[in-house]
Structures are given as structure tokens and as C-alpha cells.
Amino acid sequence: MRRALLLTTALLLAGAAGLAVADGDDAAPAPVREGPRLLAPAEHGVGELLADAWFTDLDGKAGRLSELSGRTVVVLARSVTCPLGKRYGPTLATIARDLAAQDITVMVLGVMETDTSDDLRADRKRTGIDARWVQSTAPPGRATAEPLLAEALGVTSTTECFVIDGARTLQYRGAVDDRYGFGYALPEARRPLLRDAIAAVLARRPPEIAATTAPGCAIDRAERTDAELAPTYHGAVSRVLDRRCVECHRDGESAPFALDTYQAARGNRAMIRQVVERGVMPPWFADPAHTLPMANDRSLSADEKRVLLAWIDADCPEGDPKDAPLPIARTAGWTIGEPDVVIEPAESFAVPADGVVDYQYVVVPTDLGEDRWLAAFELRPGAPQVVHHVLVFAHWPASHERMMEQPQAKNGLEGFFAAMVPGQNHLVFPEGTGRFIPRGTRLRFQIHYTPNGTSVKDRPRLGLVFTDGRPEREMLSQGIYDTRFRIPPRAKRHPVTSDFTFERPGRLFSFAPHMHVRGTAFRYELVLPDGSRRTLLDVPRFDFNWQLAYRLREPLDVPAGAKLVATGWYDNSAANPGNPDPNRVVRFGEQTWDEMMIGYFEWHPLD
């Protein structure tokens, strides 16, 4: 099935696997049953260069991680007494055998202080795990500053697994799978987390789920040891840039300059410092203190900010090229795979070298002979450097029997179908879901061009991949909006609020606030039938230049009668440098000098 070949987001995988999110309401009672929970990878060392740590095998031979350079290494934490560890014995034996056939180094790491070498030898014989069994010890005389393997990894559980690539970069940490956990056992795993991570690393791409908890016996370890005290480009900085910046900052993409070499990073160090200190790059404007965890969170962690700023403060040391990360395999074509259908305007648009370009609108027929459901879409502009955003709205045919089920596209309020902003140009829907697209649908492209000093031609292409037949659930795109607002002249913080009531229970997946140049903040809140209120997404610094979608790391179920409230705030004062005219009353309109208040969200009914 074509869907199996598609790349999916961590959000979708988490929903399909039933994985919970580690960050939650501290006041909620701890669950009796608990499986792997999603973690924020950057906060748990994923993507960083590991220290050259010591270990000793069961025959007393010491070794270091650097001896395994160039090889993919899988480390399996192990205790002979952990009940969940015992259950995973047969699974680990099978995984070790399969990985050996792929020429991958597997190490079983004894992590419990009470387990002796003899205990581990007996466990090796009992389980049949054919791998290199080691302990986190080193030979006499090692320098005290040199870490042991368990310290370098920061092991927290007796069932935790680690995937390290050939450049000693930690690419995955977490559970083997979701088959066993506290208080439950499944006949089969729903999500083979470790195997998926290994497959991604071998394909030179980041794992879609890169960090989870690993249910097992807790390990009390010191904080994970950093590879270096002073970051270097090859040792730490290039890894941060690869994770957070290079997707756009490379040749042929939307960013104005590349950041994929030492020379480029050093040459742009002043700009890197400025945007990091201001918190405007990478573009992500949600307040983590009042926002649910998001799957596509591109913000820098505190450690990542520290690495970049410390590197610049140290005059940008290059470091040892041998410490460089393995290059990420980035596609030059369709990220979603070859589309079933490509929709594009009949003619290219000539973007001038300067000036202001009004929004461009073009309606394109889909020529579908039958009703279909969308499994994935991708929008690819021809000249990404001048494309601010592209929004696509669906016009259903008036003659279709389901015509009355969805409002038509009107001033960008309803019928939202697809979107593209720099760094966010595709979406794959969760397995078992799809967005309905009836036969005879016409698609209305709204294209916002921003001239950059060079005249170019652009024609955006929309690639569509369809489900195999009707999916179990139809994904809906809704807009919460107000078209009758009136923003007074010189108003500094004017609120506009609207809401949507769920007449049936549903599952929320993502949010996409939309305003224009006077928009300064946006918030989504959920009001439950009992009157309790919870903030789902808080964007205190809305930036019109980045029409971002925020995708929940774990989908949120809402009951019938719940209300989703959207509020936007506007600055129509002279203090707003982007304000075209602070002396006029501002009303709803599609052009930049007018305003909009739309809170898009993705969901599907559960009944």
C-alpha cells in the first residue's frame, strides 16, 4: 500500500502507537498502567556528540566508543533482576541476531550495580542474546574526567536502548517497543520503536520518534557527560545547525544564506547570535509554559542556545573534522514520495525584483473522476526565496451529494485544504484517516510573493497522495473566525475572539493561527462542558512572516459540548513598525493592509 512508503511525523506515529507525552499536568494522578512516553529529543541528548566513554567486557577487556567509529552501534541497557527486562529477553535476542546480519554492533550494557560479571554471563546464556556484553567500568589509571559509558549515555532505566551512528552521534534513546510496560502486556508490539530508529539511521535521516521513556527499573545516574567543555563546530555546533537550521539554510531553499559549512556558519556568526538572543530563529513562537507539547517544535533548547552562543564567544573554534556528524539525507524531490496527482496553475507568475505584490489567486481544476481521500500533500514553489506562503482552498461542486456538509471557500474562512510556509510544506495524515476531496473539486491557490531584489518566475506545484479507498476516519479542517470586528485607530492591544462548539466528540491534531501585520498574539483555549478552561496553544509573539502550523505531539480527545475558543490580539498603534496606517479603522479583508482573525484547526469526529 502506497501509504506505507510515506514519511510521517512524530505526531502521527505517536497517535497511531498510542504513545503518551511525558510532559503533562502535574496535578493529574499517576496512571496505574504506563507504556513508553514521548520525550523532547533535544532535552535528552539526542543529536549530540557522545563523549568517548569507557566500558569493559565480561572478559575484562576495556574499550572506548571511539574504537567503534564508522559503525552504527546499538546499546541495550540490561539488568538480570528487572521483571520487564526479563520479558524483553527473547525480543532482544531476535533483534541482536537481525542486527548482526546487517553488520551493526550490538552491546548489552549491564547497568545495575548489584549485577556481577558472573550474573551477566548467566543471563547471556539464559537469554541467548548474541552481542558484546559490557559493564560501565574502565581500566585502572583512567583520568577521572573521562566518563564511563552509562554516564555518557545518561542511562535512566534497565530497559533503555540507544542508537549511535558512525559519527558517535546519539540518534535515539528510549524503549524497545510498546509491547510491555507497567501493568500491561500486549500479544504484539504496536510500534517497533527501536527497529524504526535503526532503519532511519541507516537511511541517514533522523528517527521520526527519537526519544521516549523506557518502562523498567529506575537507574540513579549522574547527569549525562558532555563530549566537550568548549563546543566546536564539528563537535557540537554543526549538529545543532543540522537539526534546526539547514533544512532551509542551504542552496535552493528559502533562506537567504546557507549554514551547512564551517565557513558559512562562522561568516554569519553575528547574525546567528542576534536571532538566537532575540528568540526569532528558528521560527517558533509558542510559549512552552502555556502550550501542549508539539510534534514539530523547532525551537532551540536551552542547551542548544548555550552551545551556539558559547561557540561564538570562543571565536568559533572549528574542532576536529573527525568529530563531524554524518550528513543527513535530504530529498531534492517530493518528500512524500511520487504523488498520485500534481496540481499546478497553467502559467507561471512573473515576480518583480521589488515593490509590493498583491495576493495572487488562481483556481485550478482537479479533474478527479471519482471521490477520493487525501493521505498526504506537499506544496513546492518554483522560486522558494520569494514565496511568503501559499494557501489552498477547496471549492466543492454544487452538484455533489455531500455539498451541504462543508462550507465553501469564502475569503479564506472555510474550505482550507493545504498550506506552505518556509520549512513547512507537507503533511501526512495519521494512518486510517484522510481528507475528503469530492470529484469535480476546484482548488483555489492564494499565493503571497515577497520580492527579494531579483525578478523571477514561480509556479507552485501541489502533489497529492490518496488513500486506498475510504479511510476509517475523515480528517476535517475547520476555521474559527470573526469577520465583523472593528479595530479602532491607534489601539495598542485589541482582542478579537470567536469559538467553535463540538457537537460530537472529536480528536484534535493541529492548529494554525492566521492574522496579518497588525496581529501580535494568538491563543487557543478549550472550555469543557463543566466550565473548566485549559490553554492548548499560546503564541504571545505572532509573526505574520511565519504562518506556522502547530501539530500536537499527542492528539487530544475532546467531548461533545466542549468549546474551542480562539483569540487574536492586534496592535494598530504607531509603535507597530509594520502598521500601514495607525489612523484608520481596520476591518476584515484579504490583503495585508486589512486584517483577518482565523484559527484553523485539524480534527476528526470520534463517533
HELIX and SHEET records of a PDB file:
HELIX    1   1 ARG A    2  LEU A    5  5                                   4    
HELIX    2   2 ALA A   10  ALA A   17  1                                   8    
HELIX    3   3 PRO A   41  HIS A   44  5                                   4    
HELIX    4   4 LEU A   65  LEU A   68  5                                   4    
HELIX    5   5 PRO A   83  ARG A   87  1                                   5    
HELIX    6   6 GLY A   89  ALA A  101  1                                  13    
HELIX    7   7 SER A  117  THR A  127  1                                  11    
HELIX    8   8 LEU A  149  LEU A  153  1                                   5    
HELIX    9   9 LEU A  193  LEU A  202  1                                  10    
HELIX   10  10 TYR A  233  VAL A  237  3                                   5    
HELIX   11  11 SER A  238  ARG A  244  1                                   7    
HELIX   12  12 TYR A  262  GLY A  267  1                                   6    
HELIX   13  13 ARG A  269  ARG A  278  1                                  10    
HELIX   14  14 PRO A  288  HIS A  290  5                                   3    
HELIX   15  15 ALA A  302  ASP A  313  1                                  12    
HELIX   16  16 PRO A  321  ASP A  323  5                                   3    
HELIX   17  17 PRO A  384  VAL A  386  5                                   3    
HELIX   18  18 MET A  403  GLU A  405  5                                   3    
SHEET    1   A 2 ALA A  20  VAL A  21  0                                        
SHEET    2   A 2 ARG A  37  LEU A  38  1                                        
SHEET    1   B 7 ALA A  62  ARG A  64  0                                        
SHEET    2   B 7 TRP A  54  ASP A  57 -1                                        
SHEET    3   B 7 ARG A 132  GLN A 135 -1                                        
SHEET    4   B 7 THR A 105  GLY A 110  1                                        
SHEET    5   B 7 VAL A  73  ARG A  78  1                                        
SHEET    6   B 7 CYS A 161  ILE A 164 -1                                        
SHEET    7   B 7 LEU A 170  GLY A 174 -1                                        
SHEET    1   C 2 TYR A 180  GLY A 181  0                                        
SHEET    2   C 2 TYR A 184  ALA A 185 -1                                        
SHEET    1   D 4 VAL A 341  ILE A 343  0                                        
SHEET    2   D 4 ARG A 461  PHE A 466 -1                                        
SHEET    3   D 4 ARG A 372  ARG A 380 -1                                        
SHEET    4   D 4 HIS A 426  VAL A 428 -1                                        
SHEET    1   E 5 VAL A 341  ILE A 343  0                                        
SHEET    2   E 5 ARG A 461  PHE A 466 -1                                        
SHEET    3   E 5 ARG A 372  ARG A 380 -1                                        
SHEET    4   E 5 THR A 433  ILE A 437 -1                                        
SHEET    5   E 5 ARG A 473  GLU A 474  1                                        
SHEET    1   F 2 PHE A 349  VAL A 351  0                                        
SHEET    2   F 2 VAL A 456  ASP A 458 -1                                        
SHEET    1   G 4 GLN A 360  PRO A 365  0                                        
SHEET    2   G 4 ARG A 442  TYR A 449 -1                                        
SHEET    3   G 4 VAL A 387  HIS A 395 -1                                        
SHEET    4   G 4 PHE A 416  MET A 420 -1                                        
SHEET    1   H 4 LEU A 476  TYR A 481  0                                        
SHEET    2   H 4 ILE A 598  PRO A 605 -1                                        
SHEET    3   H 4 GLY A 506  HIS A 514 -1                                        
SHEET    4   H 4 TYR A 550  VAL A 558 -1                                        
SHEET    1   I 4 HIS A 494  THR A 501  0                                        
SHEET    2   I 4 LYS A 563  TYR A 570 -1                                        
SHEET    3   I 4 GLY A 519  VAL A 527 -1                                        
SHEET    4   I 4 ARG A 533  VAL A 539 -1                                        
END                                                                             
